[in-house]
Amino acid sequence: MVKLVALYMQPPDPAAFDHHYRETHLPLVRKWPGLRRVETGKVTGMPGGGAPPYYFIAEMYFDDENGLRAALRSPEGRAAGDDVQRFASGLVSLLYVQVA
């Protein structure tokens, strides 16, 4: 199993980010072919205190890397990619992770 991890830095307007993610972006992601599971969470802190470098994390699970790449190339994947550029441009880092 592999996952795509999206790490979002602090947005300028957290309420607007939360609303757009929940109402627009997440429904686009849930349409990806081959998607097995989505987990999302708001970062609430970190050991030792201080401001965490991330505001929000999303993890999208797939059977294998080929399935993940196919989902990203699909029309549904491109629609979500276009959307993230509209509402979170410059705020997100994406990682491919092999689940152990």
C-alpha positions as YAML, in Angstrom:
chain: A
units: angstrom
residues:
- id: 1
  name: MET
  ca: [0.00, 0.00, 0.00]
- id: 2
  name: VAL
  ca: [1.16, 3.55, -0.72]
- id: 3
  name: LYS
  ca: [-0.19, 6.93, 0.21]
- id: 4
  name: LEU
  ca: [0.01, 10.46, -1.04]
- id: 5
  name: VAL
  ca: [0.60, 12.81, 1.89]
- id: 6
  name: ALA
  ca: [-0.32, 16.48, 1.54]
- id: 7
  name: LEU
  ca: [1.20, 18.82, 4.13]
- id: 8
  name: TYR
  ca: [-0.40, 22.27, 4.21]
- id: 9
  name: MET
  ca: [1.28, 25.26, 5.84]
- id: 10
  name: GLN
  ca: [-0.74, 27.87, 7.73]
- id: 11
  name: PRO
  ca: [-3.20, 29.53, 5.33]
- id: 12
  name: PRO
  ca: [-3.83, 33.28, 5.51]
- id: 13
  name: ASP
  ca: [-7.53, 32.64, 6.25]
- id: 14
  name: PRO
  ca: [-7.93, 29.33, 8.13]
- id: 15
  name: ALA
  ca: [-11.74, 29.45, 8.13]
- id: 16
  name: ALA
  ca: [-11.86, 29.93, 4.36]
- id: 17
  name: PHE
  ca: [-9.30, 27.14, 3.88]
- id: 18
  name: ASP
  ca: [-11.28, 24.75, 6.09]
- id: 19
  name: HIS
  ca: [-14.53, 25.49, 4.28]
- id: 20
  name: HIS
  ca: [-13.04, 25.12, 0.82]
- id: 21
  name: TYR
  ca: [-11.19, 21.93, 1.71]
- id: 22
  name: ARG
  ca: [-14.26, 20.31, 3.26]
- id: 23
  name: GLU
  ca: [-16.88, 21.50, 0.76]
- id: 24
  name: THR
  ca: [-14.95, 21.59, -2.53]
- id: 25
  name: HIS
  ca: [-11.55, 19.91, -2.48]
- id: 26
  name: LEU
  ca: [-12.27, 16.76, -0.49]
- id: 27
  name: PRO
  ca: [-15.28, 15.81, -2.66]
- id: 28
  name: LEU
  ca: [-12.98, 16.09, -5.72]
- id: 29
  name: VAL
  ca: [-10.36, 13.86, -4.10]
- id: 30
  name: ARG
  ca: [-12.94, 11.24, -3.09]
- id: 31
  name: LYS
  ca: [-13.69, 10.72, -6.82]
- id: 32
  name: TRP
  ca: [-10.14, 9.53, -7.63]
- id: 33
  name: PRO
  ca: [-10.07, 6.08, -9.22]
- id: 34
  name: GLY
  ca: [-8.41, 3.47, -7.05]
- id: 35
  name: LEU
  ca: [-8.57, 5.54, -3.86]
- id: 36
  name: ARG
  ca: [-8.89, 3.22, -0.86]
- id: 37
  name: ARG
  ca: [-9.06, 5.64, 2.04]
- id: 38
  name: VAL
  ca: [-8.61, 9.32, 2.92]
- id: 39
  name: GLU
  ca: [-7.53, 10.57, 6.32]
- id: 40
  name: THR
  ca: [-7.33, 14.26, 7.17]
- id: 41
  name: GLY
  ca: [-6.39, 16.15, 10.28]
- id: 42
  name: LYS
  ca: [-5.67, 19.57, 11.64]
- id: 43
  name: VAL
  ca: [-2.26, 19.92, 13.30]
- id: 44
  name: THR
  ca: [-2.77, 20.90, 16.94]
- id: 45
  name: GLY
  ca: [0.79, 21.20, 18.22]
- id: 46
  name: MET
  ca: [4.16, 19.50, 18.46]
- id: 47
  name: PRO
  ca: [6.45, 18.13, 21.17]
- id: 48
  name: GLY
  ca: [8.30, 20.89, 22.96]
- id: 49
  name: GLY
  ca: [5.74, 23.51, 22.03]
- id: 50
  name: GLY
  ca: [6.25, 26.20, 19.49]
- id: 51
  name: ALA
  ca: [4.38, 26.80, 16.28]
- id: 52
  name: PRO
  ca: [4.12, 23.67, 14.13]
- id: 53
  name: PRO
  ca: [5.27, 24.07, 10.52]
- id: 54
  name: TYR
  ca: [2.00, 22.62, 9.19]
- id: 55
  name: TYR
  ca: [-1.66, 23.50, 9.62]
- id: 56
  name: PHE
  ca: [-3.35, 20.50, 8.00]
- id: 57
  name: ILE
  ca: [-2.44, 17.03, 6.75]
- id: 58
  name: ALA
  ca: [-4.25, 14.79, 4.26]
- id: 59
  name: GLU
  ca: [-3.34, 11.17, 3.47]
- id: 60
  name: MET
  ca: [-4.76, 9.37, 0.43]
- id: 61
  name: TYR
  ca: [-4.20, 5.58, 0.29]
- id: 62
  name: PHE
  ca: [-3.83, 3.38, -2.80]
- id: 63
  name: ASP
  ca: [-2.98, -0.28, -3.46]
- id: 64
  name: ASP
  ca: [0.31, 0.57, -5.16]
- id: 65
  name: GLU
  ca: [2.30, 3.39, -6.71]
- id: 66
  name: ASN
  ca: [0.95, 2.66, -10.19]
- id: 67
  name: GLY
  ca: [-2.58, 3.17, -8.89]
- id: 68
  name: LEU
  ca: [-1.59, 6.40, -7.19]
- id: 69
  name: ARG
  ca: [0.06, 7.76, -10.32]
- id: 70
  name: ALA
  ca: [-2.92, 6.73, -12.46]
- id: 71
  name: ALA
  ca: [-5.27, 8.55, -10.08]
- id: 72
  name: LEU
  ca: [-3.19, 11.73, -10.30]
- id: 73
  name: ARG
  ca: [-3.22, 11.56, -14.12]
- id: 74
  name: SER
  ca: [-6.97, 10.91, -14.29]
- id: 75
  name: PRO
  ca: [-9.46, 13.69, -15.07]
- id: 76
  name: GLU
  ca: [-10.53, 13.56, -11.40]
- id: 77
  name: GLY
  ca: [-6.91, 13.86, -10.25]
- id: 78
  name: ARG
  ca: [-6.26, 16.78, -12.58]
- id: 79
  name: ALA
  ca: [-9.42, 18.53, -11.32]
- id: 80
  name: ALA
  ca: [-8.22, 18.22, -7.71]
- id: 81
  name: GLY
  ca: [-4.74, 19.40, -8.73]
- id: 82
  name: ASP
  ca: [-6.19, 22.45, -10.45]
- id: 83
  name: ASP
  ca: [-8.31, 23.15, -7.39]
- id: 84
  name: VAL
  ca: [-5.39, 22.95, -4.95]
- id: 85
  name: GLN
  ca: [-3.54, 25.50, -7.06]
- id: 86
  name: ARG
  ca: [-6.51, 27.86, -6.71]
- id: 87
  name: PHE
  ca: [-6.99, 27.65, -2.94]
- id: 88
  name: ALA
  ca: [-3.60, 26.56, -1.56]
- id: 89
  name: SER
  ca: [-0.95, 27.58, -4.07]
- id: 90
  name: GLY
  ca: [2.42, 27.73, -2.35]
- id: 91
  name: LEU
  ca: [1.03, 26.19, 0.86]
- id: 92
  name: VAL
  ca: [1.21, 22.47, 0.10]
- id: 93
  name: SER
  ca: [3.97, 19.86, -0.13]
- id: 94
  name: LEU
  ca: [3.16, 16.42, -1.55]
- id: 95
  name: LEU
  ca: [4.98, 13.19, -0.67]
- id: 96
  name: TYR
  ca: [4.69, 9.59, -1.87]
- id: 97
  name: VAL
  ca: [4.96, 7.22, 1.11]
- id: 98
  name: GLN
  ca: [5.33, 3.43, 1.07]
- id: 99
  name: VAL
  ca: [3.22, 2.17, 3.97]
- id: 100
  name: ALA
  ca: [5.24, -0.23, 6.16]
...
